[in-house]
Amino acid sequence: MKHWIDAARVRTLPLSISGILVGSFYAMSQGIFNWKIVIFALSTTLGLQILSNFANDYGDGMKGTDNEDRVGPMRSIQSGAITPGAMRFAIFITSFLTLVSAMLLIYFSFKGKYLYYSVLFFVLGILAIASAVRYTVGKNPYGYRGYGDVFVFIFFGIVSTIGVNFMFSKELDWLLFLPATAIGLLSVGVLNLNNMRDEESDKKSNKNTIVVKNGGAWAKKYHFILIVSAMVLMLAFALIFDFSYRDQNPGSFNFDIYFFLLAYFPIIAHLKRVAKNNEPKLLDPELKKLALSTFLLSILLSLSLIYFISDFIIYYTNWP
């Protein structure tokens, strides 16, 4: 059991649900909510993340990318703790369970009333599962061609945040693209750290990540652009959201929405450590720190939206 937990890479799981939390609680701030949608959105996203981790362990292990040159922790296939056959079976089972969860999510969201939406999200689910597996598995995996960043940004940023909110509201809210893009960029930042850490071993194994293609110095600048852009977008979202609130309530100022800024402190500390770092292996703990900081950011933003709801109720019901 310990080996399977290690293969699932539990430390990556909080990051994967960040978009689901923000999209769901934003829907609540608009007066729409359904716990069944939240539960199955979370289980589907967690399934995709675990599937991606299993497939990555298998693909890199079978290709020899996970070897003695690798800086990070030893993987399950590499160490022999899990056999390739057992991992293939786990990939199949996880794919099946994730698909079942996605279908239940679609059912509770649309319940046969929106056929086109149901088909669209079913196709997105299939693409997400296929993309999670094809990242490192197969003859020509896209993770070995430097396209992993695109997958992470789309599925764990845009689709996760915008998609779950659409399941509540049945419409696109363009304001939500700001935090969705921010979470996508932060998620790519975690992947970029992983690729920066593994640059030398990936290069020897012909795994042409975006870091291998452009070099470590470029990757560090890229990392700063990702993280700082995400911080700016989150702040822009809060300002626009707050101004909208003030338009409805002249003279008011909604302090609650800015609670998430507390998460900026560990993120800024992270950027300082990355700026000073010249040793790839020291980047490994930064993966966990950035992932947890992103999760904290999503939690605080979600709580801010909940507090906004309480203010909304108090204002319109004259709650004492």
GUZA-933590 format. One line per 4 residues: number of its first residue (from 1); for each residue x, y, z of N, C-alpha, C, O. Coordinates in steps of 0.02 Angstrom, whole numbers, padded with zeros to 5 digits. Layout:
N
NUM) X Y Z X Y Z X Y Z X Y Z  ... $
***
This chain:
320
1) 00041 -00060 00000 00000 00000 00000 00043 00063 00000 00027 00112 -00033  00098 00061 00038 00142 00118 00041 00170 00135 -00028 00175 00194 -00047  00188 00084 -00066 00217 00095 -00133 00165 00126 -00180 00182 00168 -00221  00102 00105 -00173 00050 00133 -00216 00035 00206 -00197 00022 00247 -00241 $
5) 00038 00221 -00133 00028 00290 -00110 00085 00333 -00136 00074 00390 -00158  00146 00306 -00134 00203 00343 -00161 00195 00355 -00236 00210 00410 -00260  00171 00304 -00271 00163 00310 -00344 00108 00360 -00361 00112 00393 -00413  00058 00367 -00318 00005 00415 -00329 00028 00487 -00318 -00006 00535 -00338 $
9) 00087 00495 -00285 00116 00561 -00272 00065 00608 -00238 00042 00657 -00267  00049 00590 -00178 -00003 00625 -00140 00009 00700 -00136 -00038 00739 -00133  00072 00720 -00135 00086 00792 -00127 00062 00833 -00187 00056 00894 -00181  00048 00800 -00244 00024 00836 -00303 -00052 00844 -00302 -00079 00884 -00341 $
13) -00087 00808 -00260 -00160 00806 -00263 -00194 00872 -00242 -00242 00893 -00276  -00172 00906 -00189 -00205 00969 -00172 -00203 01020 -00229 -00251 01057 -00240  -00147 01022 -00265 -00141 01069 -00321 -00195 01056 -00373 -00223 01102 -00401  -00208 00992 -00387 -00254 00974 -00442 -00325 00996 -00429 -00363 01006 -00477 $
17) -00345 01003 -00366 -00415 01021 -00352 -00424 01096 -00340 -00480 01119 -00324  -00371 01135 -00347 -00376 01207 -00334 -00427 01240 -00380 -00468 01280 -00356  -00426 01223 -00444 -00474 01253 -00491 -00546 01234 -00475 -00591 01274 -00483  -00556 01171 -00454 -00623 01148 -00436 -00652 01189 -00379 -00710 01209 -00380 $
21) -00610 01202 -00329 -00633 01241 -00271 -00653 01312 -00291 -00706 01336 -00272  -00610 01344 -00330 -00625 01414 -00349 -00687 01417 -00393 -00730 01460 -00382  -00692 01372 -00443 -00750 01372 -00487 -00814 01358 -00450 -00866 01388 -00465  -00812 01312 -00401 -00871 01293 -00364 -00895 01349 -00317 -00954 01365 -00314 $
25) -00848 01378 -00280 -00868 01430 -00233 -00884 01496 -00268 -00921 01538 -00240  -00857 01506 -00327 -00879 01564 -00366 -00952 01555 -00386 -00991 01602 -00385  -00971 01493 -00404 -01041 01479 -00420 -01085 01493 -00358 -01140 01520 -00364  -01060 01474 -00299 -01098 01486 -00238 -01107 01561 -00227 -01159 01583 -00204 $
29) -01055 01600 -00244 -01061 01673 -00235 -01114 01703 -00282 -01138 01758 -00270  -01132 01666 -00334 -01184 01688 -00380 -01252 01658 -00363 -01300 01665 -00400  -01254 01623 -00306 -01317 01594 -00283 -01333 01527 -00313 -01392 01507 -00313  -01283 01491 -00340 -01294 01425 -00371 -01248 01375 -00337 -01188 01388 -00329 $
33) -01275 01317 -00318 -01231 01267 -00287 -01264 01199 -00288 -01326 01193 -00284  -01223 01147 -00293 -01247 01078 -00291 -01189 01034 -00267 -01139 01028 -00302  -01196 01004 -00208 -01141 00966 -00179 -01123 00905 -00221 -01065 00884 -00221  -01172 00876 -00257 -01157 00818 -00299 -01108 00836 -00354 -01063 00797 -00371 $
37) -01117 00895 -00382 -01070 00918 -00434 -01001 00926 -00405 -00951 00906 -00435  -00997 00956 -00345 -00932 00967 -00314 -00897 00901 -00299 -00838 00892 -00315  -00933 00853 -00271 -00904 00788 -00252 -00877 00752 -00312 -00821 00726 -00311  -00917 00748 -00367 -00894 00710 -00425 -00843 00749 -00467 -00803 00719 -00502 $
41) -00844 00816 -00463 -00791 00855 -00495 -00725 00843 -00460 -00673 00835 -00493  -00726 00840 -00394 -00665 00827 -00356 -00639 00756 -00370 -00579 00747 -00380  -00683 00706 -00369 -00661 00638 -00380 -00634 00628 -00451 -00587 00590 -00461  -00665 00662 -00500 -00641 00657 -00569 -00572 00688 -00576 -00527 00660 -00608 $
45) -00563 00747 -00547 -00498 00781 -00551 -00443 00743 -00515 -00388 00737 -00540  -00459 00717 -00456 -00410 00677 -00419 -00393 00614 -00458 -00335 00593 -00460  -00443 00584 -00490 -00430 00526 -00532 -00383 00541 -00589 -00338 00502 -00604  -00394 00598 -00621 -00350 00619 -00676 -00278 00630 -00653 -00231 00611 -00687 $
49) -00271 00661 -00594 -00204 00675 -00568 -00168 00610 -00550 -00109 00601 -00567  -00203 00564 -00516 -00173 00500 -00498 -00156 00460 -00561 -00103 00429 -00565  -00202 00461 -00609 -00190 00426 -00673 -00127 00454 -00707 -00086 00416 -00732  -00121 00520 -00708 -00063 00552 -00738 00001 00531 -00702 00053 00520 -00734 $
53) -00002 00527 -00636 00057 00508 -00597 00077 00435 -00609 00136 00419 -00616  00026 00391 -00611 00040 00320 -00627 00071 00313 -00696 00120 00277 -00705  00041 00347 -00745 00065 00342 -00814 00135 00371 -00820 00176 00344 -00857  00149 00426 -00784 00215 00456 -00785 00267 00408 -00755 00323 00402 -00781 $
57) 00249 00375 -00701 00293 00326 -00669 00308 00269 -00717 00365 00247 -00724  00255 00245 -00750 00263 00189 -00797 00303 00210 -00859 00350 00176 -00879  00283 00266 -00890 00315 00287 -00952 00388 00303 -00943 00430 00280 -00982  00404 00342 -00892 00474 00360 -00880 00515 00299 -00857 00574 00293 -00873 $
61) 00482 00255 -00819 00517 00195 -00796 00535 00148 -00853 00590 00122 -00856  00487 00138 -00899 00499 00092 -00955 00547 00121 -01006 00582 00084 -01041  00550 00187 -01011 00595 00219 -01060 00665 00229 -01031 00710 00249 -01066  00673 00216 -00966 00738 00225 -00934 00753 00296 -00915 00809 00312 -00896 $
65) 00702 00340 -00918 00712 00410 -00899 00724 00416 -00824 00764 00456 -00801  00687 00373 -00786 00699 00370 -00714 00759 00324 -00702 00752 00263 -00704  00817 00353 -00690 00878 00314 -00681 00919 00345 -00625 00896 00389 -00589  00981 00321 -00617 01023 00344 -00562 01042 00418 -00568 01065 00448 -00519 $
69) 01034 00447 -00628 01050 00518 -00637 00994 00564 -00614 01004 00625 -00607  00936 00536 -00603 00878 00577 -00584 00887 00606 -00514 00909 00572 -00468  00869 00671 -00507 00880 00706 -00444 00825 00692 -00393 00839 00685 -00334  00763 00687 -00416 00706 00680 -00371 00701 00611 -00339 00746 00569 -00348 $
73) 00648 00599 -00300 00639 00535 -00266 00632 00477 -00316 00607 00486 -00371  00655 00418 -00295 00652 00359 -00338 00580 00339 -00350 00540 00336 -00303  00562 00324 -00413 00495 00304 -00430 00484 00229 -00422 00532 00191 -00415  00421 00209 -00424 00402 00140 -00408 00427 00089 -00460 00453 00037 -00441 $
77) 00420 00105 -00524 00445 00059 -00576 00521 00057 -00574 00551 00004 -00581  00552 00115 -00566 00625 00120 -00563 00654 00078 -00507 00704 00044 -00516  00621 00080 -00449 00647 00043 -00390 00629 -00031 -00391 00658 -00070 -00354  00579 -00049 -00432 00556 -00118 -00433 00503 -00132 -00381 00482 -00189 -00373 $
81) 00480 -00080 -00345 00429 -00090 -00293 00362 -00110 -00324 00323 -00146 -00292  00349 -00088 -00385 00288 -00106 -00422 00309 -00131 -00491 00351 -00100 -00524  00282 -00187 -00512 00300 -00215 -00577 00265 -00176 -00633 00212 -00146 -00621  00293 -00177 -00693 00261 -00143 -00750 00190 -00169 -00763 00145 -00130 -00778 $
85) 00180 -00235 -00756 00115 -00264 -00767 00063 -00238 -00717 00007 -00222 -00736  00083 -00234 -00654 00038 -00209 -00602 00022 -00135 -00615 -00035 -00114 -00603  00070 -00096 -00638 00058 -00026 -00651 00013 -00017 -00711 -00030 00027 -00712  00021 -00059 -00763 -00025 -00055 -00821 -00097 -00069 -00799 -00143 -00035 -00821 $
89) -00105 -00118 -00756 -00172 -00134 -00730 -00200 -00076 -00690 -00259 -00059 -00695  -00157 -00045 -00649 -00179 00013 -00609 -00199 00071 -00654 -00248 00106 -00639  -00163 00081 -00708 -00180 00134 -00756 -00249 00120 -00787 -00290 00166 -00794  -00262 00058 -00805 -00326 00039 -00834 -00383 00050 -00784 -00434 00080 -00801 $
93) -00374 00026 -00723 -00426 00033 -00671 -00439 00106 -00655 -00497 00127 -00649  -00386 00146 -00648 -00393 00217 -00632 -00428 00254 -00689 -00469 00298 -00677  -00412 00236 -00751 -00445 00266 -00809 -00519 00251 -00808 -00561 00296 -00819  -00537 00189 -00794 -00607 00168 -00792 -00645 00204 -00736 -00700 00230 -00748 $
97) -00617 00207 -00676 -00650 00240 -00620 -00657 00315 -00632 -00707 00345 -00614  -00606 00345 -00663 -00609 00416 -00678 -00664 00430 -00729 -00700 00480 -00724  -00670 00386 -00779 -00723 00395 -00829 -00792 00388 -00798 -00838 00426 -00814  -00800 00339 -00754 -00864 00330 -00719 -00881 00393 -00678 -00938 00416 -00680 $
101) -00832 00419 -00643 -00842 00480 -00603 -00861 00538 -00648 -00905 00578 -00631  -00828 00544 -00706 -00844 00598 -00753 -00915 00591 -00780 -00950 00642 -00787  -00937 00530 -00793 -01005 00520 -00819 -01057 00537 -00766 -01109 00566 -00782  -01043 00520 -00703 -01089 00539 -00649 -01090 00615 -00640 -01143 00644 -00627 $
105) -01033 00646 -00647 -01029 00719 -00643 -01072 00750 -00697 -01110 00797 -00684  -01067 00724 -00758 -01107 00750 -00814 -01182 00739 -00801 -01223 00783 -00815  -01199 00681 -00774 -01270 00666 -00761 -01299 00714 -00709 -01353 00743 -00720  -01265 00723 -00654 -01291 00767 -00601 -01290 00841 -00621 -01325 00881 -00592 $
109) -01249 00857 -00670 -01245 00927 -00693 -01301 00943 -00743 -01331 00997 -00739  -01314 00897 -00789 -01360 00912 -00844 -01423 00870 -00845 -01474 00892 -00872  -01421 00810 -00815 -01480 00766 -00807 -01521 00759 -00870 -01583 00760 -00868  -01488 00751 -00927 -01522 00738 -00990 -01556 00798 -01021 -01587 00791 -01074 $
113) -01551 00857 -00991 -01585 00916 -01017 -01542 00954 -01068 -01569 00992 -01108  -01477 00944 -01065 -01431 00981 -01108 -01387 00931 -01144 -01329 00919 -01125  -01414 00901 -01198 -01379 00847 -01233 -01312 00870 -01261 -01262 00835 -01254  -01311 00929 -01292 -01249 00954 -01323 -01195 00964 -01269 -01137 00948 -01280 $
117) -01214 00992 -01213 -01166 01003 -01159 -01140 00936 -01132 -01081 00928 -01118  -01186 00888 -01126 -01166 00822 -01101 -01115 00789 -01147 -01065 00761 -01124  -01128 00794 -01212 -01082 00764 -01262 -01015 00800 -01260 -00962 00769 -01262  -01017 00867 -01255 -00955 00907 -01253 -00912 00887 -01193 -00852 00877 -01200 $
121) -00942 00882 -01134 -00904 00866 -01075 -00882 00793 -01074 -00830 00777 -01045  -00920 00749 -01105 -00898 00679 -01111 -00836 00675 -01155 -00788 00639 -01138  -00836 00712 -01210 -00777 00714 -01254 -00717 00744 -01217 -00661 00719 -01223  -00729 00797 -01178 -00675 00827 -01139 -00647 00777 -01088 -00587 00775 -01076 $
125) -00691 00737 -01058 -00669 00686 -01011 -00625 00634 -01043 -00573 00615 -01016  -00646 00611 -01102 -00605 00561 -01139 -00537 00591 -01157 -00486 00558 -01149  -00538 00653 -01181 -00475 00686 -01200 -00429 00695 -01139 -00369 00686 -01144  -00458 00713 -01082 -00419 00722 -01021 -00386 00656 -01000 -00327 00655 -00982 $
129) -00424 00601 -01002 -00397 00536 -00983 -00342 00515 -01031 -00289 00491 -01010  -00355 00523 -01096 -00305 00505 -01147 -00242 00547 -01139 -00186 00522 -01145  -00251 00611 -01125 -00194 00656 -01118 -00153 00639 -01056 -00091 00643 -01057  -00187 00620 -01002 -00151 00602 -00940 -00106 00542 -00952 -00051 00538 -00926 $
133) -00130 00494 -00993 -00091 00433 -01007 -00037 00447 -01058 00020 00424 -01050  -00054 00485 -01110 -00007 00496 -01165 00049 00545 -01149 00093 00558 -01190  00049 00573 -01088 00101 00620 -01069 00171 00588 -01075 00217 00618 -01101  00178 00527 -01050 00242 00493 -01055 00237 00422 -01083 00288 00389 -01093 $
137) 00176 00397 -01095 00167 00328 -01118 00157 00327 -01194 00123 00370 -01222  00186 00277 -01227 00178 00269 -01299 00243 00283 -01336 00294 00300 -01306  00239 00276 -01402 00299 00285 -01443 00320 00358 -01450 00380 00373 -01456  00272 00402 -01450 00288 00473 -01460 00249 00516 -01411 00208 00557 -01432 $
141) 00262 00508 -01346 00224 00546 -01295 00238 00621 -01299 00295 00642 -01311  00185 00660 -01289 00193 00732 -01298 00235 00764 -01242 00263 00818 -01252  00240 00731 -01184 00282 00757 -01131 00356 00757 -01150 00395 00796 -01122  00375 00712 -01197 00444 00708 -01220 00457 00757 -01277 00513 00762 -01302 $
145) 00406 00795 -01296 00414 00845 -01349 00402 00916 -01322 00400 00964 -01361  00395 00922 -01256 00390 00988 -01226 00320 01018 -01222 00312 01078 -01214  00268 00975 -01229 00200 01001 -01228 00163 00987 -01162 00102 00999 -01158  00198 00964 -01112 00167 00951 -01047 00136 01013 -01016 00084 01010 -00984 $
149) 00169 01069 -01026 00144 01133 -00997 00074 01150 -01024 00032 01175 -00987  00063 01135 -01088 -00001 01150 -01119 -00056 01108 -01088 -00110 01134 -01072  -00043 01043 -01078 -00093 00998 -01048 -00111 01021 -00977 -00170 01026 -00960  -00060 01036 -00938 -00072 01057 -00868 -00112 01122 -00866 -00159 01128 -00827 $
153) -00093 01170 -00907 -00128 01235 -00908 -00202 01227 -00927 -00246 01256 -00895  -00215 01188 -00979 -00283 01181 -01004 -00327 01143 -00955 -00381 01166 -00937  -00304 01083 -00934 -00348 01039 -00895 -00351 01055 -00821 -00403 01048 -00789  -00295 01077 -00791 -00295 01091 -00720 -00305 01166 -00704 -00307 01186 -00646 $
157) -00309 01206 -00757 -00323 01277 -00748 -00390 01295 -00778 -00439 01305 -00742  -00393 01300 -00844 -00453 01323 -00879 -00512 01275 -00872 -00565 01294 -00849  -00502 01212 -00893 -00557 01164 -00893 -00582 01151 -00822 -00642 01148 -00810  -00535 01143 -00776 -00554 01130 -00706 -00596 01186 -00677 -00649 01173 -00649 $
161) -00574 01248 -00683 -00609 01305 -00652 -00671 01326 -00690 -00725 01331 -00662  -00662 01338 -00755 -00718 01361 -00797 -00768 01305 -00806 -00829 01316 -00805  -00742 01243 -00815 -00786 01186 -00828 -00834 01172 -00771 -00894 01164 -00783  -00808 01169 -00710 -00852 01153 -00653 -00902 01210 -00642 -00959 01197 -00624 $
165) -00882 01272 -00652 -00928 01327 -00644 -00983 01325 -00697 -01041 01340 -00683  -00965 01306 -00758 -01015 01299 -00812 -01066 01246 -00795 -01125 01252 -00812  -01044 01193 -00761 -01091 01140 -00742 -01143 01165 -00693 -01199 01138 -00690  -01126 01214 -00654 -01174 01245 -00609 -01220 01294 -00647 -01281 01289 -00642 $
169) -01190 01340 -00683 -01226 01397 -00711 -01253 01386 -00781 -01300 01420 -00802  -01222 01339 -00819 -01240 01325 -00889 -01223 01385 -00934 -01253 01393 -00988  -01176 01426 -00913 -01153 01481 -00954 -01082 01500 -00935 -01058 01484 -00880  -01046 01533 -00981 -00978 01555 -00968 -00978 01622 -00933 -01013 01668 -00952 $
173) -00938 01627 -00880 -00929 01690 -00846 -00857 01712 -00860 -00810 01683 -00834  -00850 01764 -00901 -00784 01784 -00925 -00739 01809 -00869 -00678 01804 -00874  -00768 01835 -00815 -00727 01858 -00759 -00688 01800 -00728 -00633 01809 -00704  -00717 01740 -00729 -00686 01682 -00699 -00623 01659 -00737 -00583 01621 -00710 $
177) -00615 01682 -00798 -00555 01664 -00836 -00492 01692 -00803 -00437 01665 -00813  -00499 01746 -00764 -00440 01774 -00730 -00412 01726 -00678 -00353 01709 -00683  -00451 01703 -00628 -00422 01655 -00580 -00408 01587 -00613 -00361 01552 -00592  -00447 01567 -00663 -00434 01504 -00697 -00366 01504 -00731 -00328 01456 -00727 $
181) -00350 01560 -00765 -00285 01567 -00797 -00229 01568 -00744 -00176 01539 -00754  -00242 01603 -00689 -00192 01607 -00635 -00177 01538 -00607 -00118 01521 -00597  -00228 01498 -00593 -00216 01431 -00566 -00181 01387 -00618 -00138 01347 -00600  -00198 01396 -00681 -00164 01359 -00734 -00090 01376 -00737 -00048 01332 -00744 $
185) -00074 01440 -00731 -00004 01463 -00733 00035 01437 -00673 00093 01417 -00680  00004 01437 -00614 00037 01412 -00554 00049 01336 -00559 00101 01311 -00537  00001 01301 -00589 00009 01229 -00599 00066 01215 -00648 00105 01168 -00638  00071 01255 -00700 00127 01248 -00747 00193 01264 -00711 00244 01234 -00726 $
189) 00190 01311 -00664 00250 01327 -00625 00276 01268 -00587 00337 01258 -00582  00231 01227 -00559 00252 01167 -00523 00285 01118 -00571 00337 01089 -00556  00255 01109 -00630 00285 01065 -00680 00352 01091 -00703 00399 01053 -00714  00358 01157 -00710 00421 01187 -00731 00476 01174 -00680 00534 01161 -00699 $
193) 00459 01179 -00616 00508 01163 -00564 00532 01091 -00570 00591 01077 -00565  00484 01046 -00582 00501 00975 -00591 00550 00966 -00649 00598 00929 -00645  00536 01002 -00704 00579 00996 -00763 00646 01030 -00753 00697 01007 -00781  00648 01084 -00714 00712 01116 -00698 00755 01069 -00655 00815 01064 -00666 $
197) 00723 01036 -00607 00759 00989 -00564 00788 00932 -00605 00845 00910 -00592  00751 00907 -00655 00771 00848 -00693 00804 00864 -00759 00810 00820 -00802  00825 00926 -00769 00851 00947 -00835 00906 00901 -00861 00902 00878 -00919  00956 00887 -00821 01013 00848 -00845 00994 00776 -00861 01013 00749 -00913 $
201) 00956 00744 -00816 00936 00674 -00829 00888 00670 -00888 00891 00622 -00926  00843 00719 -00895 00797 00720 -00952 00835 00727 -01017 00818 00696 -01067  00886 00769 -01016 00927 00781 -01076 00961 00716 -01099 00963 00701 -01159  00987 00678 -01051 01021 00615 -01067 00972 00563 -01094 00991 00519 -01132 $
205) 00909 00569 -01072 00859 00519 -01092 00817 00542 -01152 00768 00509 -01169  00837 00597 -01183 00800 00624 -01241 00728 00644 -01224 00684 00640 -01267  00717 00664 -01162 00652 00690 -01143 00656 00766 -01152 00680 00801 -01108  00632 00790 -01209 00642 00860 -01228 00587 00905 -01199 00544 00930 -01235 $
209) 00590 00914 -01133 00543 00960 -01101 00560 01031 -01124 00611 01043 -01156  00516 01078 -01107 00528 01147 -01126 00592 01174 -01093 00624 01219 -01120  00609 01146 -01035 00671 01167 -01001 00732 01140 -01039 00781 01177 -01048  00730 01078 -01061 00785 01049 -01099 00794 01087 -01164 00851 01099 -01186 $
213) 00739 01106 -01196 00743 01142 -01259 00773 01211 -01253 00809 01234 -01298  00759 01246 -01197 00779 01316 -01191 00833 01330 -01138 00862 01384 -01138  00846 01281 -01095 00899 01289 -01046 00875 01314 -00978 00821 01343 -00973  00915 01301 -00927 00897 01317 -00858 00889 01391 -00845 00843 01411 -00808 $
217) 00932 01433 -00874 00928 01505 -00863 00862 01533 -00890 00829 01574 -00858  00844 01509 -00950 00780 01530 -00979 00722 01506 -00937 00673 01542 -00926  00727 01444 -00912 00673 01414 -00872 00661 01454 -00808 00604 01459 -00785  00713 01481 -00779 00706 01521 -00718 00667 01585 -00732 00624 01605 -00693 $
221) 00681 01618 -00788 00644 01678 -00808 00572 01660 -00823 00525 01696 -00804  00563 01605 -00858 00496 01579 -00875 00456 01567 -00811 00396 01582 -00808  00489 01540 -00761 00456 01525 -00697 00431 01590 -00665 00375 01592 -00639  00472 01640 -00665 00452 01704 -00635 00394 01735 -00673 00349 01763 -00642 $
225) 00394 01730 -00739 00338 01756 -00779 00273 01720 -00762 00221 01751 -00755  00277 01654 -00755 00218 01614 -00738 00188 01636 -00671 00129 01649 -00666  00231 01639 -00620 00207 01651 -00552 00183 01723 -00543 00130 01735 -00515  00222 01770 -00567 00204 01841 -00559 00140 01856 -00599 00097 01893 -00575 $
229) 00135 01829 -00659 00074 01839 -00699 00013 01812 -00662 -00040 01844 -00662  00020 01754 -00631 -00035 01724 -00594 -00056 01770 -00536 -00116 01779 -00524  -00008 01797 -00501 -00023 01842 -00445 -00060 01905 -00468 -00107 01928 -00436  -00038 01932 -00525 -00070 01992 -00552 -00142 01977 -00573 -00187 02016 -00560 $
233) -00152 01920 -00606 -00219 01901 -00629 -00267 01891 -00570 -00326 01911 -00574  -00243 01859 -00516 -00285 01849 -00457 -00305 01916 -00427 -00363 01925 -00407  -00259 01962 -00423 -00274 02028 -00395 -00323 02065 -00440 -00368 02099 -00415  -00314 02059 -00506 -00360 02091 -00553 -00431 02064 -00544 -00479 02102 -00546 $
237) -00437 01998 -00534 -00502 01967 -00522 -00535 01997 -00460 -00594 02015 -00461  -00496 02002 -00405 -00523 02028 -00343 -00546 02100 -00350 -00599 02118 -00325  -00507 02141 -00385 -00524 02211 -00394 -00589 02219 -00434 -00633 02258 -00416  -00594 02181 -00489 -00654 02185 -00531 -00715 02160 -00493 -00769 02189 -00496 $
241) -00707 02104 -00457 -00761 02075 -00418 -00784 02125 -00364 -00844 02133 -00353  -00736 02157 -00332 -00752 02205 -00279 -00786 02267 -00308 -00834 02293 -00279  -00761 02291 -00365 -00792 02350 -00396 -00865 02335 -00416 -00908 02378 -00411  -00877 02273 -00438 -00945 02254 -00456 -00990 02257 -00395 -01047 02277 -00398 $
245) -00962 02235 -00338 -00999 02237 -00274 -01014 02309 -00254 -01068 02324 -00230  -00965 02352 -00265 -00974 02423 -00246 -01026 02457 -00290 -01062 02502 -00268  -01029 02436 -00354 -01080 02465 -00398 -01150 02451 -00373 -01195 02492 -00380  -01158 02392 -00342 -01224 02373 -00316 -01236 02406 -00247 -01293 02416 -00227 $
249) -01182 02421 -00212 -01186 02449 -00145 -01140 02510 -00140 -01085 02504 -00113  -01162 02567 -00166 -01118 02627 -00167 -01090 02644 -00099 -01125 02642 -00048  -01025 02660 -00098 -00993 02680 -00036 -00965 02622 00004 -00932 02632 00055  -00978 02559 -00018 -00955 02501 00020 -00886 02480 -00004 -00864 02497 -00059 $
253) -00852 02443 00038 -00786 02414 00020 -00783 02344 00048 -00790 02333 00108  -00773 02295 00004 -00776 02225 00024 -00705 02200 00040 -00671 02173 -00004  -00684 02208 00103 -00618 02186 00124 -00610 02110 00118 -00555 02085 00106  -00665 02073 00127 -00662 02000 00131 -00629 01969 00069 -00594 01919 00075 $
257) -00642 01997 00011 -00619 01966 -00051 -00543 01964 -00056 -00515 01925 -00095  -00509 02006 -00016 -00436 02010 -00021 -00399 01965 00029 -00338 01969 00035  -00435 01921 00064 -00403 01874 00110 -00349 01832 00077 -00299 01815 00108  -00360 01815 00013 -00315 01771 -00023 -00244 01800 -00029 -00197 01762 -00042 $
261) -00236 01865 -00020 -00170 01896 -00026 -00120 01869 00026 -00060 01875 00017  -00146 01839 00079 -00102 01808 00129 -00060 01752 00097 -00004 01740 00119  -00087 01719 00046 -00051 01665 00013 00007 01691 -00029 00050 01652 -00051  00009 01756 -00042 00063 01784 -00081 00130 01782 -00044 00183 01781 -00075 $
265) 00128 01783 00023 00190 01783 00062 00232 01720 00050 00291 01726 00035  00203 01659 00056 00244 01600 00041 00264 01596 -00033 00316 01568 -00049  00222 01623 -00077 00239 01621 -00149 00298 01667 -00163 00343 01649 -00201  00298 01726 -00133 00354 01773 -00142 00418 01743 -00112 00472 01750 -00141 $
269) 00412 01711 -00053 00470 01678 -00023 00497 01623 -00069 00557 01614 -00075  00451 01588 -00101 00471 01536 -00149 00510 01566 -00207 00562 01539 -00227  00487 01621 -00234 00521 01653 -00290 00592 01675 -00270 00638 01671 -00311  00599 01699 -00209 00666 01719 -00186 00713 01659 -00183 00772 01664 -00202 $
273) 00688 01602 -00159 00731 01542 -00154 00750 01517 -00224 00807 01496 -00235  00703 01519 -00270 00718 01497 -00338 00768 01544 -00371 00812 01521 -00407  00763 01608 -00358 00809 01657 -00387 00881 01645 -00364 00928 01654 -00403  00889 01624 -00302 00956 01613 -00274 00983 01543 -00287 01042 01530 -00277 $
277) 00940 01498 -00309 00959 01428 -00315 01004 01414 -00376 00991 01438 -00431  01055 01375 -00364 01099 01352 -00419 01109 01276 -00417 01149 01249 -00454  01072 01242 -00373 01078 01170 -00364 01011 01137 -00379 00964 01146 -00341  01006 01098 -00434 00942 01068 -00454 00907 01028 -00400 00846 01032 -00394 $
281) 00944 00990 -00360 00911 00948 -00310 00876 00988 -00255 00830 00964 -00222  00898 01051 -00246 00866 01094 -00195 00799 01121 -00219 00762 01151 -00180  00783 01110 -00283 00718 01130 -00309 00663 01081 -00290 00604 01098 -00292  00682 01020 -00271 00632 00969 -00256 00582 00990 -00201 00522 00984 -00211 $
285) 00606 01016 -00144 00558 01038 -00093 00515 01097 -00115 00460 01108 -00089  00539 01135 -00164 00501 01192 -00189 00438 01171 -00226 00389 01208 -00229  00438 01110 -00255 00379 01085 -00289 00320 01081 -00240 00265 01105 -00254  00334 01050 -00183 00282 01042 -00132 00260 01110 -00105 00200 01122 -00095 $
289) 00308 01156 -00094 00291 01221 -00066 00248 01262 -00114 00200 01294 -00092  00264 01261 -00178 00224 01298 -00227 00155 01266 -00235 00105 01302 -00241  00153 01200 -00237 00089 01165 -00243 00043 01181 -00184 -00016 01196 -00194  00070 01179 -00123 00030 01194 -00064 00012 01268 -00060 -00042 01286 -00037 $
293) 00056 01311 -00084 00041 01383 -00085 -00017 01397 -00134 -00060 01439 -00120  -00017 01362 -00191 -00072 01370 -00239 -00137 01345 -00209 -00190 01376 -00218  -00134 01289 -00173 -00193 01262 -00140 -00218 01311 -00086 -00278 01322 -00080  -00172 01339 -00048 -00190 01389 00003 -00223 01449 -00030 -00273 01475 -00005 $
297) -00195 01471 -00085 -00224 01528 -00122 -00296 01514 -00142 -00339 01557 -00135  -00308 01453 -00168 -00376 01436 -00190 -00424 01430 -00130 -00482 01450 -00135  -00399 01404 -00074 -00440 01398 -00014 -00460 01467 00012 -00518 01480 00027  -00411 01512 00017 -00424 01579 00043 -00470 01618 -00004 -00514 01655 00019 $
301) -00461 01610 -00069 -00505 01644 -00116 -00576 01616 -00110 -00625 01654 -00111  -00582 01550 -00102 -00648 01519 -00092 -00681 01545 -00029 -00741 01560 -00028  -00642 01549 00026 -00668 01576 00089 -00689 01649 00081 -00739 01670 00109  -00651 01686 00042 -00668 01756 00029 -00737 01761 -00004 -00778 01804 00012 $
305) -00749 01716 -00051 -00813 01715 -00086 -00870 01696 -00039 -00926 01721 -00046  -00855 01651 00008 -00905 01632 00058 -00922 01692 00102 -00981 01704 00115  -00871 01729 00124 -00883 01788 00164 -00922 01840 00124 -00963 01877 00152  -00909 01843 00060 -00946 01888 00017 -01020 01869 00018 -01063 01913 00019 $
309) -01034 01804 00018 -01103 01780 00021 -01136 01804 00086 -01193 01827 00086  -01099 01798 00142 -01128 01818 00206 -01143 01893 00206 -01195 01915 00232  -01098 01933 00176 -01111 02005 00171 -01173 02018 00128 -01213 02062 00143  -01179 01980 00074 -01235 01988 00028 -01301 01973 00064 -01349 02011 00057 $
313) -01302 01919 00103 -01362 01899 00140 -01380 01953 00192 -01438 01972 00199  -01329 01976 00228 -01341 02026 00280 -01370 02090 00250 -01416 02121 00277  -01342 02111 00192 -01363 02173 00161 -01436 02170 00138 -01474 02216 00148  -01455 02113 00105 -01520 02109 00074 -01575 02081 00121 -01634 02084 00103 $
317) -01557 02056 00179 -01608 02030 00225 -01611 02071 00289 -01652 02058 00333  -01566 02122 00294 -01562 02162 00356 -01550 02119 00417 -01577 02132 00471  -01508 02067 00408 -01489 02023 00463 -01456 02064 00518 -01409 02102 00504  -01478 02058 00581 -01449 02100 00634 -01377 02083 00647 -01345 02114 00691 $
***
